[in-house]
Amino acid sequence: MEKILGGICLQQMNLERKQVFFREQIQMERRYCFFKRIMDILCSLMGLIVLSPVFLIVALVIKIESKGPIVFIQERVGENGRAFNMYKFRSMVKNAEVLKENLAHKNEMNGPMFKIKEDPRVTKIGKFIRKTSIDELPQLVNVLKGEMSLVGPRPSLQSEVVNFEEWMMKRLDVKPGLTCYWQVSGRNDIEFKEWMKLDVKYVEERSALVDIKLIFKTFFILFGDEHAS
């Protein structure tokens, strides 16, 4: 009887420890999410203000060089599969999406993603802003709106997500971001599955420290990234 009672007590203690552990994990996750959102708001606001002259110059050059809108708006898949409109400076000709079908056979990225290093649809200013990642700056608005974060997996198209393997869907557990492990690890030189593994790795390891490290690493490689296209 004593052994039985002892076993019950031990099970109860283990259960209580697990409950305490899970409560602590939930509290840590909440604190992290709060910190991340505050950092997103402050940094995106600061970026939009400080970089406003860059926005104006790039917008002017894009408008002068080719016909079409200054900002390219495209529906992407966000956290938990929610769709949102992502903003980018237009770096391609106006009918780029139509021309994409004729270039499908030149795709250099395996998996459902489409990328060509020497993409003929890219304009002259487009090559520069893609090389320096300036084309991504309008996404600071997405960050401010809460649709994206500074750090997180890059937002995918719905046509790409439907072809994801089940384990890849984990990257949708968090908000998409401007930068992540993929951006600081070689970008277009990385195979598709390796890219997805890096995104899942971030989801599993994410923390305030990881986010800060990735932001600093991104600043170091931001301009003149030889892996960008």
ROFIGU-293457 format. One record per residue (C-alpha): x negated, y negated, z negated; residue number from 1. Coordinates in steps of 0.2 Angstrom, whole numbers, padded with zeros to 4 digits. Layout:
# ROFIGU-293457
<atom east="X" north="Y" up="Z" vexke="NUM"/>
...
# end
This chain:
# ROFIGU-293457
<atom east="0000" north="0000" up="0000" vexke="1"/>
<atom east="-0014" north="-0012" up="-0004" vexke="2"/>
<atom east="-0022" north="-0008" up="0012" vexke="3"/>
<atom east="-0006" north="-0012" up="0021" vexke="4"/>
<atom east="-0004" north="-0028" up="0012" vexke="5"/>
<atom east="-0022" north="-0033" up="0015" vexke="6"/>
<atom east="-0020" north="-0030" up="0034" vexke="7"/>
<atom east="-0004" north="-0040" up="0034" vexke="8"/>
<atom east="-0013" north="-0055" up="0025" vexke="9"/>
<atom east="-0027" north="-0054" up="0037" vexke="10"/>
<atom east="-0016" north="-0054" up="0052" vexke="11"/>
<atom east="-0007" north="-0069" up="0044" vexke="12"/>
<atom east="-0024" north="-0078" up="0042" vexke="13"/>
<atom east="-0029" north="-0075" up="0060" vexke="14"/>
<atom east="-0012" north="-0081" up="0066" vexke="15"/>
<atom east="-0014" north="-0097" up="0056" vexke="16"/>
<atom east="-0032" north="-0100" up="0062" vexke="17"/>
<atom east="-0026" north="-0098" up="0080" vexke="18"/>
<atom east="-0011" north="-0110" up="0077" vexke="19"/>
<atom east="-0024" north="-0123" up="0070" vexke="20"/>
<atom east="-0035" north="-0120" up="0084" vexke="21"/>
<atom east="-0022" north="-0123" up="0097" vexke="22"/>
<atom east="-0016" north="-0139" up="0088" vexke="23"/>
<atom east="-0033" north="-0146" up="0088" vexke="24"/>
<atom east="-0035" north="-0142" up="0107" vexke="25"/>
<atom east="-0019" north="-0151" up="0111" vexke="26"/>
<atom east="-0024" north="-0166" up="0101" vexke="27"/>
<atom east="-0041" north="-0166" up="0110" vexke="28"/>
<atom east="-0032" north="-0165" up="0127" vexke="29"/>
<atom east="-0021" north="-0179" up="0122" vexke="30"/>
<atom east="-0035" north="-0190" up="0116" vexke="31"/>
<atom east="-0045" north="-0186" up="0132" vexke="32"/>
<atom east="-0030" north="-0191" up="0143" vexke="33"/>
<atom east="-0027" north="-0207" up="0134" vexke="34"/>
<atom east="-0046" north="-0211" up="0136" vexke="35"/>
<atom east="-0046" north="-0207" up="0154" vexke="36"/>
<atom east="-0031" north="-0217" up="0158" vexke="37"/>
<atom east="-0038" north="-0232" up="0149" vexke="38"/>
<atom east="-0054" north="-0230" up="0158" vexke="39"/>
<atom east="-0045" north="-0229" up="0175" vexke="40"/>
<atom east="-0035" north="-0245" up="0172" vexke="41"/>
<atom east="-0049" north="-0255" up="0166" vexke="42"/>
<atom east="-0062" north="-0249" up="0180" vexke="43"/>
<atom east="-0049" north="-0250" up="0194" vexke="44"/>
<atom east="-0044" north="-0268" up="0189" vexke="45"/>
<atom east="-0062" north="-0273" up="0187" vexke="46"/>
<atom east="-0066" north="-0265" up="0204" vexke="47"/>
<atom east="-0052" north="-0273" up="0213" vexke="48"/>
<atom east="-0057" north="-0290" up="0207" vexke="49"/>
<atom east="-0076" north="-0289" up="0209" vexke="50"/>
<atom east="-0075" north="-0281" up="0226" vexke="51"/>
<atom east="-0062" north="-0292" up="0233" vexke="52"/>
<atom east="-0074" north="-0301" up="0244" vexke="53"/>
<atom east="-0079" north="-0284" up="0251" vexke="54"/>
<atom east="-0061" north="-0280" up="0254" vexke="55"/>
<atom east="-0059" north="-0296" up="0264" vexke="56"/>
<atom east="-0074" north="-0294" up="0275" vexke="57"/>
<atom east="-0071" north="-0276" up="0279" vexke="58"/>
<atom east="-0052" north="-0280" up="0283" vexke="59"/>
<atom east="-0058" north="-0294" up="0295" vexke="60"/>
<atom east="-0070" north="-0283" up="0304" vexke="61"/>
<atom east="-0058" north="-0269" up="0306" vexke="62"/>
<atom east="-0045" north="-0280" up="0313" vexke="63"/>
<atom east="-0057" north="-0288" up="0325" vexke="64"/>
<atom east="-0064" north="-0272" up="0331" vexke="65"/>
<atom east="-0049" north="-0262" up="0336" vexke="66"/>
<atom east="-0030" north="-0262" up="0336" vexke="67"/>
<atom east="-0020" north="-0255" up="0322" vexke="68"/>
<atom east="-0017" north="-0257" up="0303" vexke="69"/>
<atom east="-0031" north="-0262" up="0292" vexke="70"/>
<atom east="-0026" north="-0249" up="0279" vexke="71"/>
<atom east="-0023" north="-0231" up="0283" vexke="72"/>
<atom east="-0009" north="-0223" up="0273" vexke="73"/>
<atom east="-0007" north="-0205" up="0272" vexke="74"/>
<atom east="0004" north="-0193" up="0261" vexke="75"/>
<atom east="-0007" north="-0182" up="0250" vexke="76"/>
<atom east="-0003" north="-0169" up="0237" vexke="77"/>
<atom east="-0007" north="-0175" up="0219" vexke="78"/>
<atom east="-0005" north="-0168" up="0201" vexke="79"/>
<atom east="0007" north="-0153" up="0200" vexke="80"/>
<atom east="0010" north="-0154" up="0218" vexke="81"/>
<atom east="0018" north="-0171" up="0218" vexke="82"/>
<atom east="0016" north="-0181" up="0235" vexke="83"/>
<atom east="0010" north="-0199" up="0235" vexke="84"/>
<atom east="0004" north="-0211" up="0248" vexke="85"/>
<atom east="-0015" north="-0212" up="0248" vexke="86"/>
<atom east="-0024" north="-0228" up="0254" vexke="87"/>
<atom east="-0040" north="-0230" up="0264" vexke="88"/>
<atom east="-0048" north="-0243" up="0275" vexke="89"/>
<atom east="-0044" north="-0237" up="0293" vexke="90"/>
<atom east="-0061" north="-0230" up="0300" vexke="91"/>
<atom east="-0054" north="-0222" up="0316" vexke="92"/>
<atom east="-0045" north="-0227" up="0331" vexke="93"/>
<atom east="-0026" north="-0230" up="0330" vexke="94"/>
<atom east="-0021" north="-0213" up="0337" vexke="95"/>
<atom east="-0033" north="-0203" up="0328" vexke="96"/>
<atom east="-0020" north="-0190" up="0321" vexke="97"/>
<atom east="-0014" north="-0187" up="0339" vexke="98"/>
<atom east="-0032" north="-0184" up="0345" vexke="99"/>
<atom east="-0035" north="-0172" up="0331" vexke="100"/>
<atom east="-0026" north="-0158" up="0340" vexke="101"/>
<atom east="-0038" north="-0159" up="0355" vexke="102"/>
<atom east="-0053" north="-0158" up="0343" vexke="103"/>
<atom east="-0047" north="-0144" up="0332" vexke="104"/>
<atom east="-0060" north="-0132" up="0341" vexke="105"/>
<atom east="-0074" north="-0143" up="0335" vexke="106"/>
<atom east="-0070" north="-0142" up="0317" vexke="107"/>
<atom east="-0086" north="-0139" up="0307" vexke="108"/>
<atom east="-0078" north="-0136" up="0290" vexke="109"/>
<atom east="-0072" north="-0118" up="0287" vexke="110"/>
<atom east="-0055" north="-0115" up="0278" vexke="111"/>
<atom east="-0040" north="-0127" up="0281" vexke="112"/>
<atom east="-0050" north="-0143" up="0280" vexke="113"/>
<atom east="-0055" north="-0153" up="0296" vexke="114"/>
<atom east="-0071" north="-0162" up="0297" vexke="115"/>
<atom east="-0083" north="-0167" up="0311" vexke="116"/>
<atom east="-0099" north="-0175" up="0308" vexke="117"/>
<atom east="-0100" north="-0185" up="0324" vexke="118"/>
<atom east="-0081" north="-0188" up="0326" vexke="119"/>
<atom east="-0077" north="-0197" up="0342" vexke="120"/>
<atom east="-0062" north="-0205" up="0334" vexke="121"/>
<atom east="-0072" north="-0215" up="0322" vexke="122"/>
<atom east="-0075" north="-0234" up="0326" vexke="123"/>
<atom east="-0091" north="-0243" up="0324" vexke="124"/>
<atom east="-0086" north="-0251" up="0307" vexke="125"/>
<atom east="-0079" north="-0235" up="0303" vexke="126"/>
<atom east="-0096" north="-0226" up="0303" vexke="127"/>
<atom east="-0103" north="-0239" up="0291" vexke="128"/>
<atom east="-0089" north="-0239" up="0279" vexke="129"/>
<atom east="-0088" north="-0220" up="0279" vexke="130"/>
<atom east="-0107" north="-0218" up="0277" vexke="131"/>
<atom east="-0106" north="-0230" up="0262" vexke="132"/>
<atom east="-0089" north="-0223" up="0255" vexke="133"/>
<atom east="-0082" north="-0241" up="0256" vexke="134"/>
<atom east="-0067" north="-0234" up="0266" vexke="135"/>
<atom east="-0061" north="-0226" up="0249" vexke="136"/>
<atom east="-0061" north="-0242" up="0240" vexke="137"/>
<atom east="-0042" north="-0245" up="0243" vexke="138"/>
<atom east="-0039" north="-0230" up="0232" vexke="139"/>
<atom east="-0043" north="-0240" up="0217" vexke="140"/>
<atom east="-0024" north="-0246" up="0219" vexke="141"/>
<atom east="-0019" north="-0227" up="0218" vexke="142"/>
<atom east="-0029" north="-0226" up="0202" vexke="143"/>
<atom east="-0021" north="-0242" up="0195" vexke="144"/>
<atom east="-0004" north="-0235" up="0199" vexke="145"/>
<atom east="-0008" north="-0219" up="0190" vexke="146"/>
<atom east="-0007" north="-0208" up="0206" vexke="147"/>
<atom east="-0026" north="-0204" up="0206" vexke="148"/>
<atom east="-0040" north="-0205" up="0193" vexke="149"/>
<atom east="-0058" north="-0211" up="0195" vexke="150"/>
<atom east="-0064" north="-0193" up="0193" vexke="151"/>
<atom east="-0055" north="-0178" up="0199" vexke="152"/>
<atom east="-0053" north="-0166" up="0215" vexke="153"/>
<atom east="-0051" north="-0175" up="0231" vexke="154"/>
<atom east="-0032" north="-0176" up="0236" vexke="155"/>
<atom east="-0027" north="-0164" up="0250" vexke="156"/>
<atom east="-0015" north="-0164" up="0264" vexke="157"/>
<atom east="0001" north="-0153" up="0262" vexke="158"/>
<atom east="-0005" north="-0144" up="0277" vexke="159"/>
<atom east="-0021" north="-0139" up="0268" vexke="160"/>
<atom east="-0013" north="-0135" up="0252" vexke="161"/>
<atom east="-0001" north="-0122" up="0260" vexke="162"/>
<atom east="-0016" north="-0112" up="0265" vexke="163"/>
<atom east="-0024" north="-0112" up="0248" vexke="164"/>
<atom east="-0028" north="-0096" up="0240" vexke="165"/>
<atom east="-0019" north="-0094" up="0223" vexke="166"/>
<atom east="-0034" north="-0098" up="0212" vexke="167"/>
<atom east="-0037" north="-0114" up="0222" vexke="168"/>
<atom east="-0020" north="-0121" up="0216" vexke="169"/>
<atom east="-0028" north="-0124" up="0199" vexke="170"/>
<atom east="-0036" north="-0140" up="0206" vexke="171"/>
<atom east="-0018" north="-0147" up="0206" vexke="172"/>
<atom east="-0017" north="-0146" up="0187" vexke="173"/>
<atom east="-0025" north="-0163" up="0186" vexke="174"/>
<atom east="-0024" north="-0180" up="0195" vexke="175"/>
<atom east="-0034" north="-0181" up="0211" vexke="176"/>
<atom east="-0049" north="-0193" up="0210" vexke="177"/>
<atom east="-0061" north="-0204" up="0219" vexke="178"/>
<atom east="-0076" north="-0193" up="0214" vexke="179"/>
<atom east="-0080" north="-0175" up="0207" vexke="180"/>
<atom east="-0093" north="-0162" up="0208" vexke="181"/>
<atom east="-0091" north="-0160" up="0227" vexke="182"/>
<atom east="-0096" north="-0178" up="0230" vexke="183"/>
<atom east="-0112" north="-0178" up="0220" vexke="184"/>
<atom east="-0117" north="-0160" up="0226" vexke="185"/>
<atom east="-0119" north="-0162" up="0245" vexke="186"/>
<atom east="-0101" north="-0166" up="0251" vexke="187"/>
<atom east="-0099" north="-0160" up="0269" vexke="188"/>
<atom east="-0114" north="-0148" up="0268" vexke="189"/>
<atom east="-0105" north="-0138" up="0256" vexke="190"/>
<atom east="-0094" north="-0123" up="0262" vexke="191"/>
<atom east="-0075" north="-0124" up="0259" vexke="192"/>
<atom east="-0074" north="-0111" up="0246" vexke="193"/>
<atom east="-0089" north="-0118" up="0237" vexke="194"/>
<atom east="-0080" north="-0135" up="0237" vexke="195"/>
<atom east="-0064" north="-0127" up="0229" vexke="196"/>
<atom east="-0075" north="-0118" up="0216" vexke="197"/>
<atom east="-0083" north="-0135" up="0211" vexke="198"/>
<atom east="-0065" north="-0142" up="0209" vexke="199"/>
<atom east="-0059" north="-0128" up="0198" vexke="200"/>
<atom east="-0075" north="-0129" up="0188" vexke="201"/>
<atom east="-0071" north="-0148" up="0185" vexke="202"/>
<atom east="-0053" north="-0143" up="0179" vexke="203"/>
<atom east="-0060" north="-0131" up="0167" vexke="204"/>
<atom east="-0074" north="-0141" up="0160" vexke="205"/>
<atom east="-0067" north="-0159" up="0161" vexke="206"/>
<atom east="-0070" north="-0170" up="0147" vexke="207"/>
<atom east="-0074" north="-0189" up="0144" vexke="208"/>
<atom east="-0093" north="-0185" up="0145" vexke="209"/>
<atom east="-0091" north="-0175" up="0161" vexke="210"/>
<atom east="-0081" north="-0190" up="0169" vexke="211"/>
<atom east="-0094" north="-0203" up="0163" vexke="212"/>
<atom east="-0109" north="-0192" up="0170" vexke="213"/>
<atom east="-0100" north="-0190" up="0187" vexke="214"/>
<atom east="-0096" north="-0209" up="0188" vexke="215"/>
<atom east="-0114" north="-0213" up="0186" vexke="216"/>
<atom east="-0120" north="-0200" up="0198" vexke="217"/>
<atom east="-0108" north="-0206" up="0211" vexke="218"/>
<atom east="-0115" north="-0224" up="0209" vexke="219"/>
<atom east="-0133" north="-0218" up="0212" vexke="220"/>
<atom east="-0128" north="-0209" up="0229" vexke="221"/>
<atom east="-0114" north="-0221" up="0234" vexke="222"/>
<atom east="-0123" north="-0231" up="0247" vexke="223"/>
<atom east="-0132" north="-0222" up="0261" vexke="224"/>
<atom east="-0126" north="-0204" up="0256" vexke="225"/>
<atom east="-0134" north="-0194" up="0270" vexke="226"/>
<atom east="-0120" north="-0180" up="0267" vexke="227"/>
<atom east="-0106" north="-0193" up="0271" vexke="228"/>
<atom east="-0097" north="-0193" up="0287" vexke="229"/>
# end
